[in-house]
Amino acid sequence: MSSQLLVERDELYGCWTWAGKTNSNGYPTWWTKAGPRDAHAELYARVRGPVADDRYLDHVCRRRTCVNPWHLEAVTQRENLRRRDWGYRSKLAKLACGHDAFLEAMRTPEGGKVCRNAVCRTSQEAALRRLEAEGAPRR
């Protein structure tokens, strides 16, 4: 097993694109002794804490294979369904990290919004290094 995390980093948008297997819906998956796990949800829980049972993780970058915890936001099912609409998403005032969407957002080719703030980028890089050290899913 290599020490490299199963992600490819997108330097421009900050996405951590899953390089492993995906499920039938295109979401990142890896197998454990207990069976398949949602990679994005597991990494989110390790970095930002558990997701409440009544919440769903929304990929704010609009890239299903992204497992960057700062590109995921725990929202209600209703909010998650609303965010499918570009018109609704474009009016959101805050990014998942809490920064002002109109000042700090960068739009991904898929129509998502990610933070371009240097503090967020530094935090994300530190989290990725911690995950690599802790033994997150690897090649």
KOLLUMKE-903156 format. One record per residue (C-alpha): residue number from 1; x, y, z. Coordinates in Angstrom, 1 decimal, padded with zeros to 4 digits. Example, Ala and Ser with C-alpha at 12.3 -4.5 7.8 and 13.67 -1.06 7.14 Angstrom:
% KOLLUMKE-903156
<i:1, X:012.3, Y:-004.5, Z:007.8>
<i:2, X:013.7, Y:-001.1, Z:007.1>
***
This chain:
% KOLLUMKE-903156
<i:1, X:000.0, Y:000.0, Z:000.0>
<i:2, X:001.3, Y:003.4, Z:-000.9>
<i:3, X:001.3, Y:006.3, Z:001.5>
<i:4, X:-000.6, Y:008.5, Z:-001.0>
<i:5, X:-004.1, Y:009.4, Z:-000.2>
<i:6, X:-006.7, Y:008.3, Z:-002.8>
<i:7, X:-007.2, Y:011.9, Z:-004.0>
<i:8, X:-005.9, Y:014.1, Z:-006.8>
<i:9, X:-005.7, Y:017.7, Z:-005.8>
<i:10, X:-007.1, Y:020.3, Z:-008.1>
<i:11, X:-004.8, Y:023.3, Z:-007.4>
<i:12, X:-007.1, Y:025.9, Z:-009.1>
<i:13, X:-010.4, Y:025.1, Z:-007.4>
<i:14, X:-009.2, Y:023.2, Z:-004.3>
<i:15, X:-011.1, Y:020.0, Z:-005.0>
<i:16, X:-009.8, Y:016.7, Z:-003.7>
<i:17, X:-011.0, Y:014.5, Z:-006.5>
<i:18, X:-011.4, Y:010.8, Z:-005.4>
<i:19, X:-009.2, Y:008.5, Z:-007.4>
<i:20, X:-010.8, Y:005.3, Z:-006.1>
<i:21, X:-014.0, Y:003.5, Z:-006.9>
<i:22, X:-017.4, Y:005.2, Z:-007.2>
<i:23, X:-020.8, Y:003.9, Z:-006.6>
<i:24, X:-023.6, Y:003.6, Z:-009.2>
<i:25, X:-024.5, Y:007.3, Z:-008.6>
<i:26, X:-020.9, Y:008.5, Z:-009.1>
<i:27, X:-020.1, Y:009.2, Z:-005.5>
<i:28, X:-016.8, Y:008.2, Z:-004.0>
<i:29, X:-016.7, Y:004.8, Z:-002.3>
<i:30, X:-014.2, Y:002.6, Z:-000.6>
<i:31, X:-014.6, Y:-000.9, Z:001.0>
<i:32, X:-013.9, Y:-001.7, Z:004.6>
<i:33, X:-014.5, Y:-005.0, Z:006.5>
<i:34, X:-017.9, Y:-003.6, Z:007.3>
<i:35, X:-018.7, Y:-003.1, Z:003.6>
<i:36, X:-018.8, Y:000.0, Z:001.3>
<i:37, X:-018.5, Y:003.5, Z:002.8>
<i:38, X:-019.2, Y:006.9, Z:001.4>
<i:39, X:-015.7, Y:008.4, Z:001.1>
<i:40, X:-016.8, Y:012.0, Z:001.1>
<i:41, X:-018.9, Y:011.5, Z:004.3>
<i:42, X:-016.2, Y:009.6, Z:006.1>
<i:43, X:-013.6, Y:012.3, Z:005.4>
<i:44, X:-016.0, Y:015.0, Z:006.3>
<i:45, X:-016.7, Y:013.3, Z:009.7>
<i:46, X:-012.9, Y:012.9, Z:010.3>
<i:47, X:-012.1, Y:016.5, Z:009.7>
<i:48, X:-015.3, Y:018.5, Z:010.5>
<i:49, X:-017.2, Y:016.1, Z:012.8>
<i:50, X:-020.2, Y:013.8, Z:012.3>
<i:51, X:-023.2, Y:014.6, Z:010.2>
<i:52, X:-026.5, Y:014.7, Z:012.0>
<i:53, X:-029.0, Y:012.0, Z:010.9>
<i:54, X:-031.3, Y:014.6, Z:009.4>
<i:55, X:-028.6, Y:016.2, Z:007.3>
<i:56, X:-027.2, Y:015.5, Z:003.8>
<i:57, X:-023.8, Y:016.5, Z:002.5>
<i:58, X:-024.1, Y:019.0, Z:-000.4>
<i:59, X:-021.2, Y:019.2, Z:-002.8>
<i:60, X:-021.0, Y:023.0, Z:-003.0>
<i:61, X:-018.4, Y:022.7, Z:-005.8>
<i:62, X:-020.9, Y:020.5, Z:-007.7>
<i:63, X:-018.3, Y:017.8, Z:-008.2>
<i:64, X:-019.6, Y:014.4, Z:-006.9>
<i:65, X:-016.1, Y:012.9, Z:-006.7>
<i:66, X:-014.8, Y:015.8, Z:-004.6>
<i:67, X:-014.0, Y:014.7, Z:-001.0>
<i:68, X:-012.7, Y:018.0, Z:000.3>
<i:69, X:-014.6, Y:018.5, Z:003.6>
<i:70, X:-014.7, Y:022.3, Z:003.0>
<i:71, X:-016.5, Y:021.7, Z:-000.3>
<i:72, X:-019.2, Y:019.8, Z:001.5>
<i:73, X:-022.0, Y:021.3, Z:003.6>
<i:74, X:-024.4, Y:019.5, Z:005.9>
<i:75, X:-027.9, Y:020.6, Z:005.0>
<i:76, X:-031.5, Y:019.4, Z:005.2>
<i:77, X:-032.9, Y:017.3, Z:002.4>
<i:78, X:-035.1, Y:020.2, Z:001.4>
<i:79, X:-032.2, Y:022.5, Z:001.2>
<i:80, X:-030.1, Y:020.0, Z:-000.8>
<i:81, X:-033.0, Y:019.6, Z:-003.3>
<i:82, X:-033.3, Y:023.4, Z:-003.6>
<i:83, X:-029.5, Y:023.7, Z:-004.3>
<i:84, X:-029.9, Y:021.7, Z:-007.5>
<i:85, X:-031.3, Y:024.8, Z:-009.1>
<i:86, X:-028.5, Y:027.2, Z:-010.3>
<i:87, X:-030.7, Y:030.3, Z:-009.7>
<i:88, X:-031.2, Y:029.3, Z:-006.0>
<i:89, X:-027.5, Y:028.5, Z:-005.5>
<i:90, X:-026.3, Y:031.7, Z:-007.1>
<i:91, X:-028.2, Y:033.8, Z:-004.5>
<i:92, X:-026.6, Y:032.1, Z:-001.5>
<i:93, X:-024.7, Y:034.8, Z:000.5>
<i:94, X:-022.3, Y:032.5, Z:002.5>
<i:95, X:-020.0, Y:029.8, Z:001.4>
<i:96, X:-019.7, Y:026.4, Z:003.3>
<i:97, X:-016.7, Y:027.8, Z:005.2>
<i:98, X:-018.7, Y:030.9, Z:006.3>
<i:99, X:-017.0, Y:033.4, Z:004.1>
<i:100, X:-019.0, Y:035.9, Z:002.0>
<i:101, X:-019.9, Y:034.3, Z:-001.3>
<i:102, X:-019.9, Y:037.6, Z:-003.2>
<i:103, X:-016.4, Y:038.5, Z:-002.1>
<i:104, X:-014.5, Y:035.2, Z:-001.7>
<i:105, X:-016.3, Y:032.8, Z:-004.1>
<i:106, X:-014.7, Y:031.2, Z:-007.2>
<i:107, X:-017.1, Y:029.4, Z:-009.6>
<i:108, X:-016.2, Y:025.9, Z:-010.7>
<i:109, X:-016.9, Y:024.7, Z:-014.3>
<i:110, X:-019.8, Y:022.7, Z:-012.9>
<i:111, X:-021.5, Y:025.8, Z:-011.5>
<i:112, X:-020.4, Y:025.4, Z:-007.9>
<i:113, X:-018.9, Y:028.0, Z:-005.6>
<i:114, X:-015.7, Y:027.4, Z:-003.6>
<i:115, X:-013.7, Y:029.7, Z:-001.4>
<i:116, X:-010.6, Y:031.3, Z:-002.7>
<i:117, X:-009.5, Y:032.8, Z:000.6>
<i:118, X:-005.9, Y:031.9, Z:001.5>
<i:119, X:-006.8, Y:031.0, Z:005.1>
<i:120, X:-009.3, Y:028.4, Z:003.9>
<i:121, X:-006.8, Y:027.0, Z:001.5>
<i:122, X:-004.1, Y:026.7, Z:004.2>
<i:123, X:-006.6, Y:025.0, Z:006.6>
<i:124, X:-007.5, Y:022.5, Z:003.8>
<i:125, X:-003.9, Y:021.7, Z:003.1>
<i:126, X:-003.2, Y:021.1, Z:006.8>
<i:127, X:-006.3, Y:018.8, Z:007.0>
<i:128, X:-005.1, Y:016.8, Z:004.0>
<i:129, X:-001.7, Y:016.3, Z:005.6>
<i:130, X:-003.4, Y:015.2, Z:008.9>
<i:131, X:-005.5, Y:012.7, Z:007.0>
<i:132, X:-002.5, Y:011.3, Z:005.2>
<i:133, X:-000.7, Y:010.9, Z:008.5>
<i:134, X:-003.8, Y:009.2, Z:010.2>
<i:135, X:-004.1, Y:006.6, Z:007.6>
<i:136, X:-007.2, Y:007.7, Z:005.5>
<i:137, X:-008.0, Y:005.5, Z:002.5>
<i:138, X:-004.9, Y:005.0, Z:000.4>
<i:139, X:-003.9, Y:003.4, Z:-002.9>
***
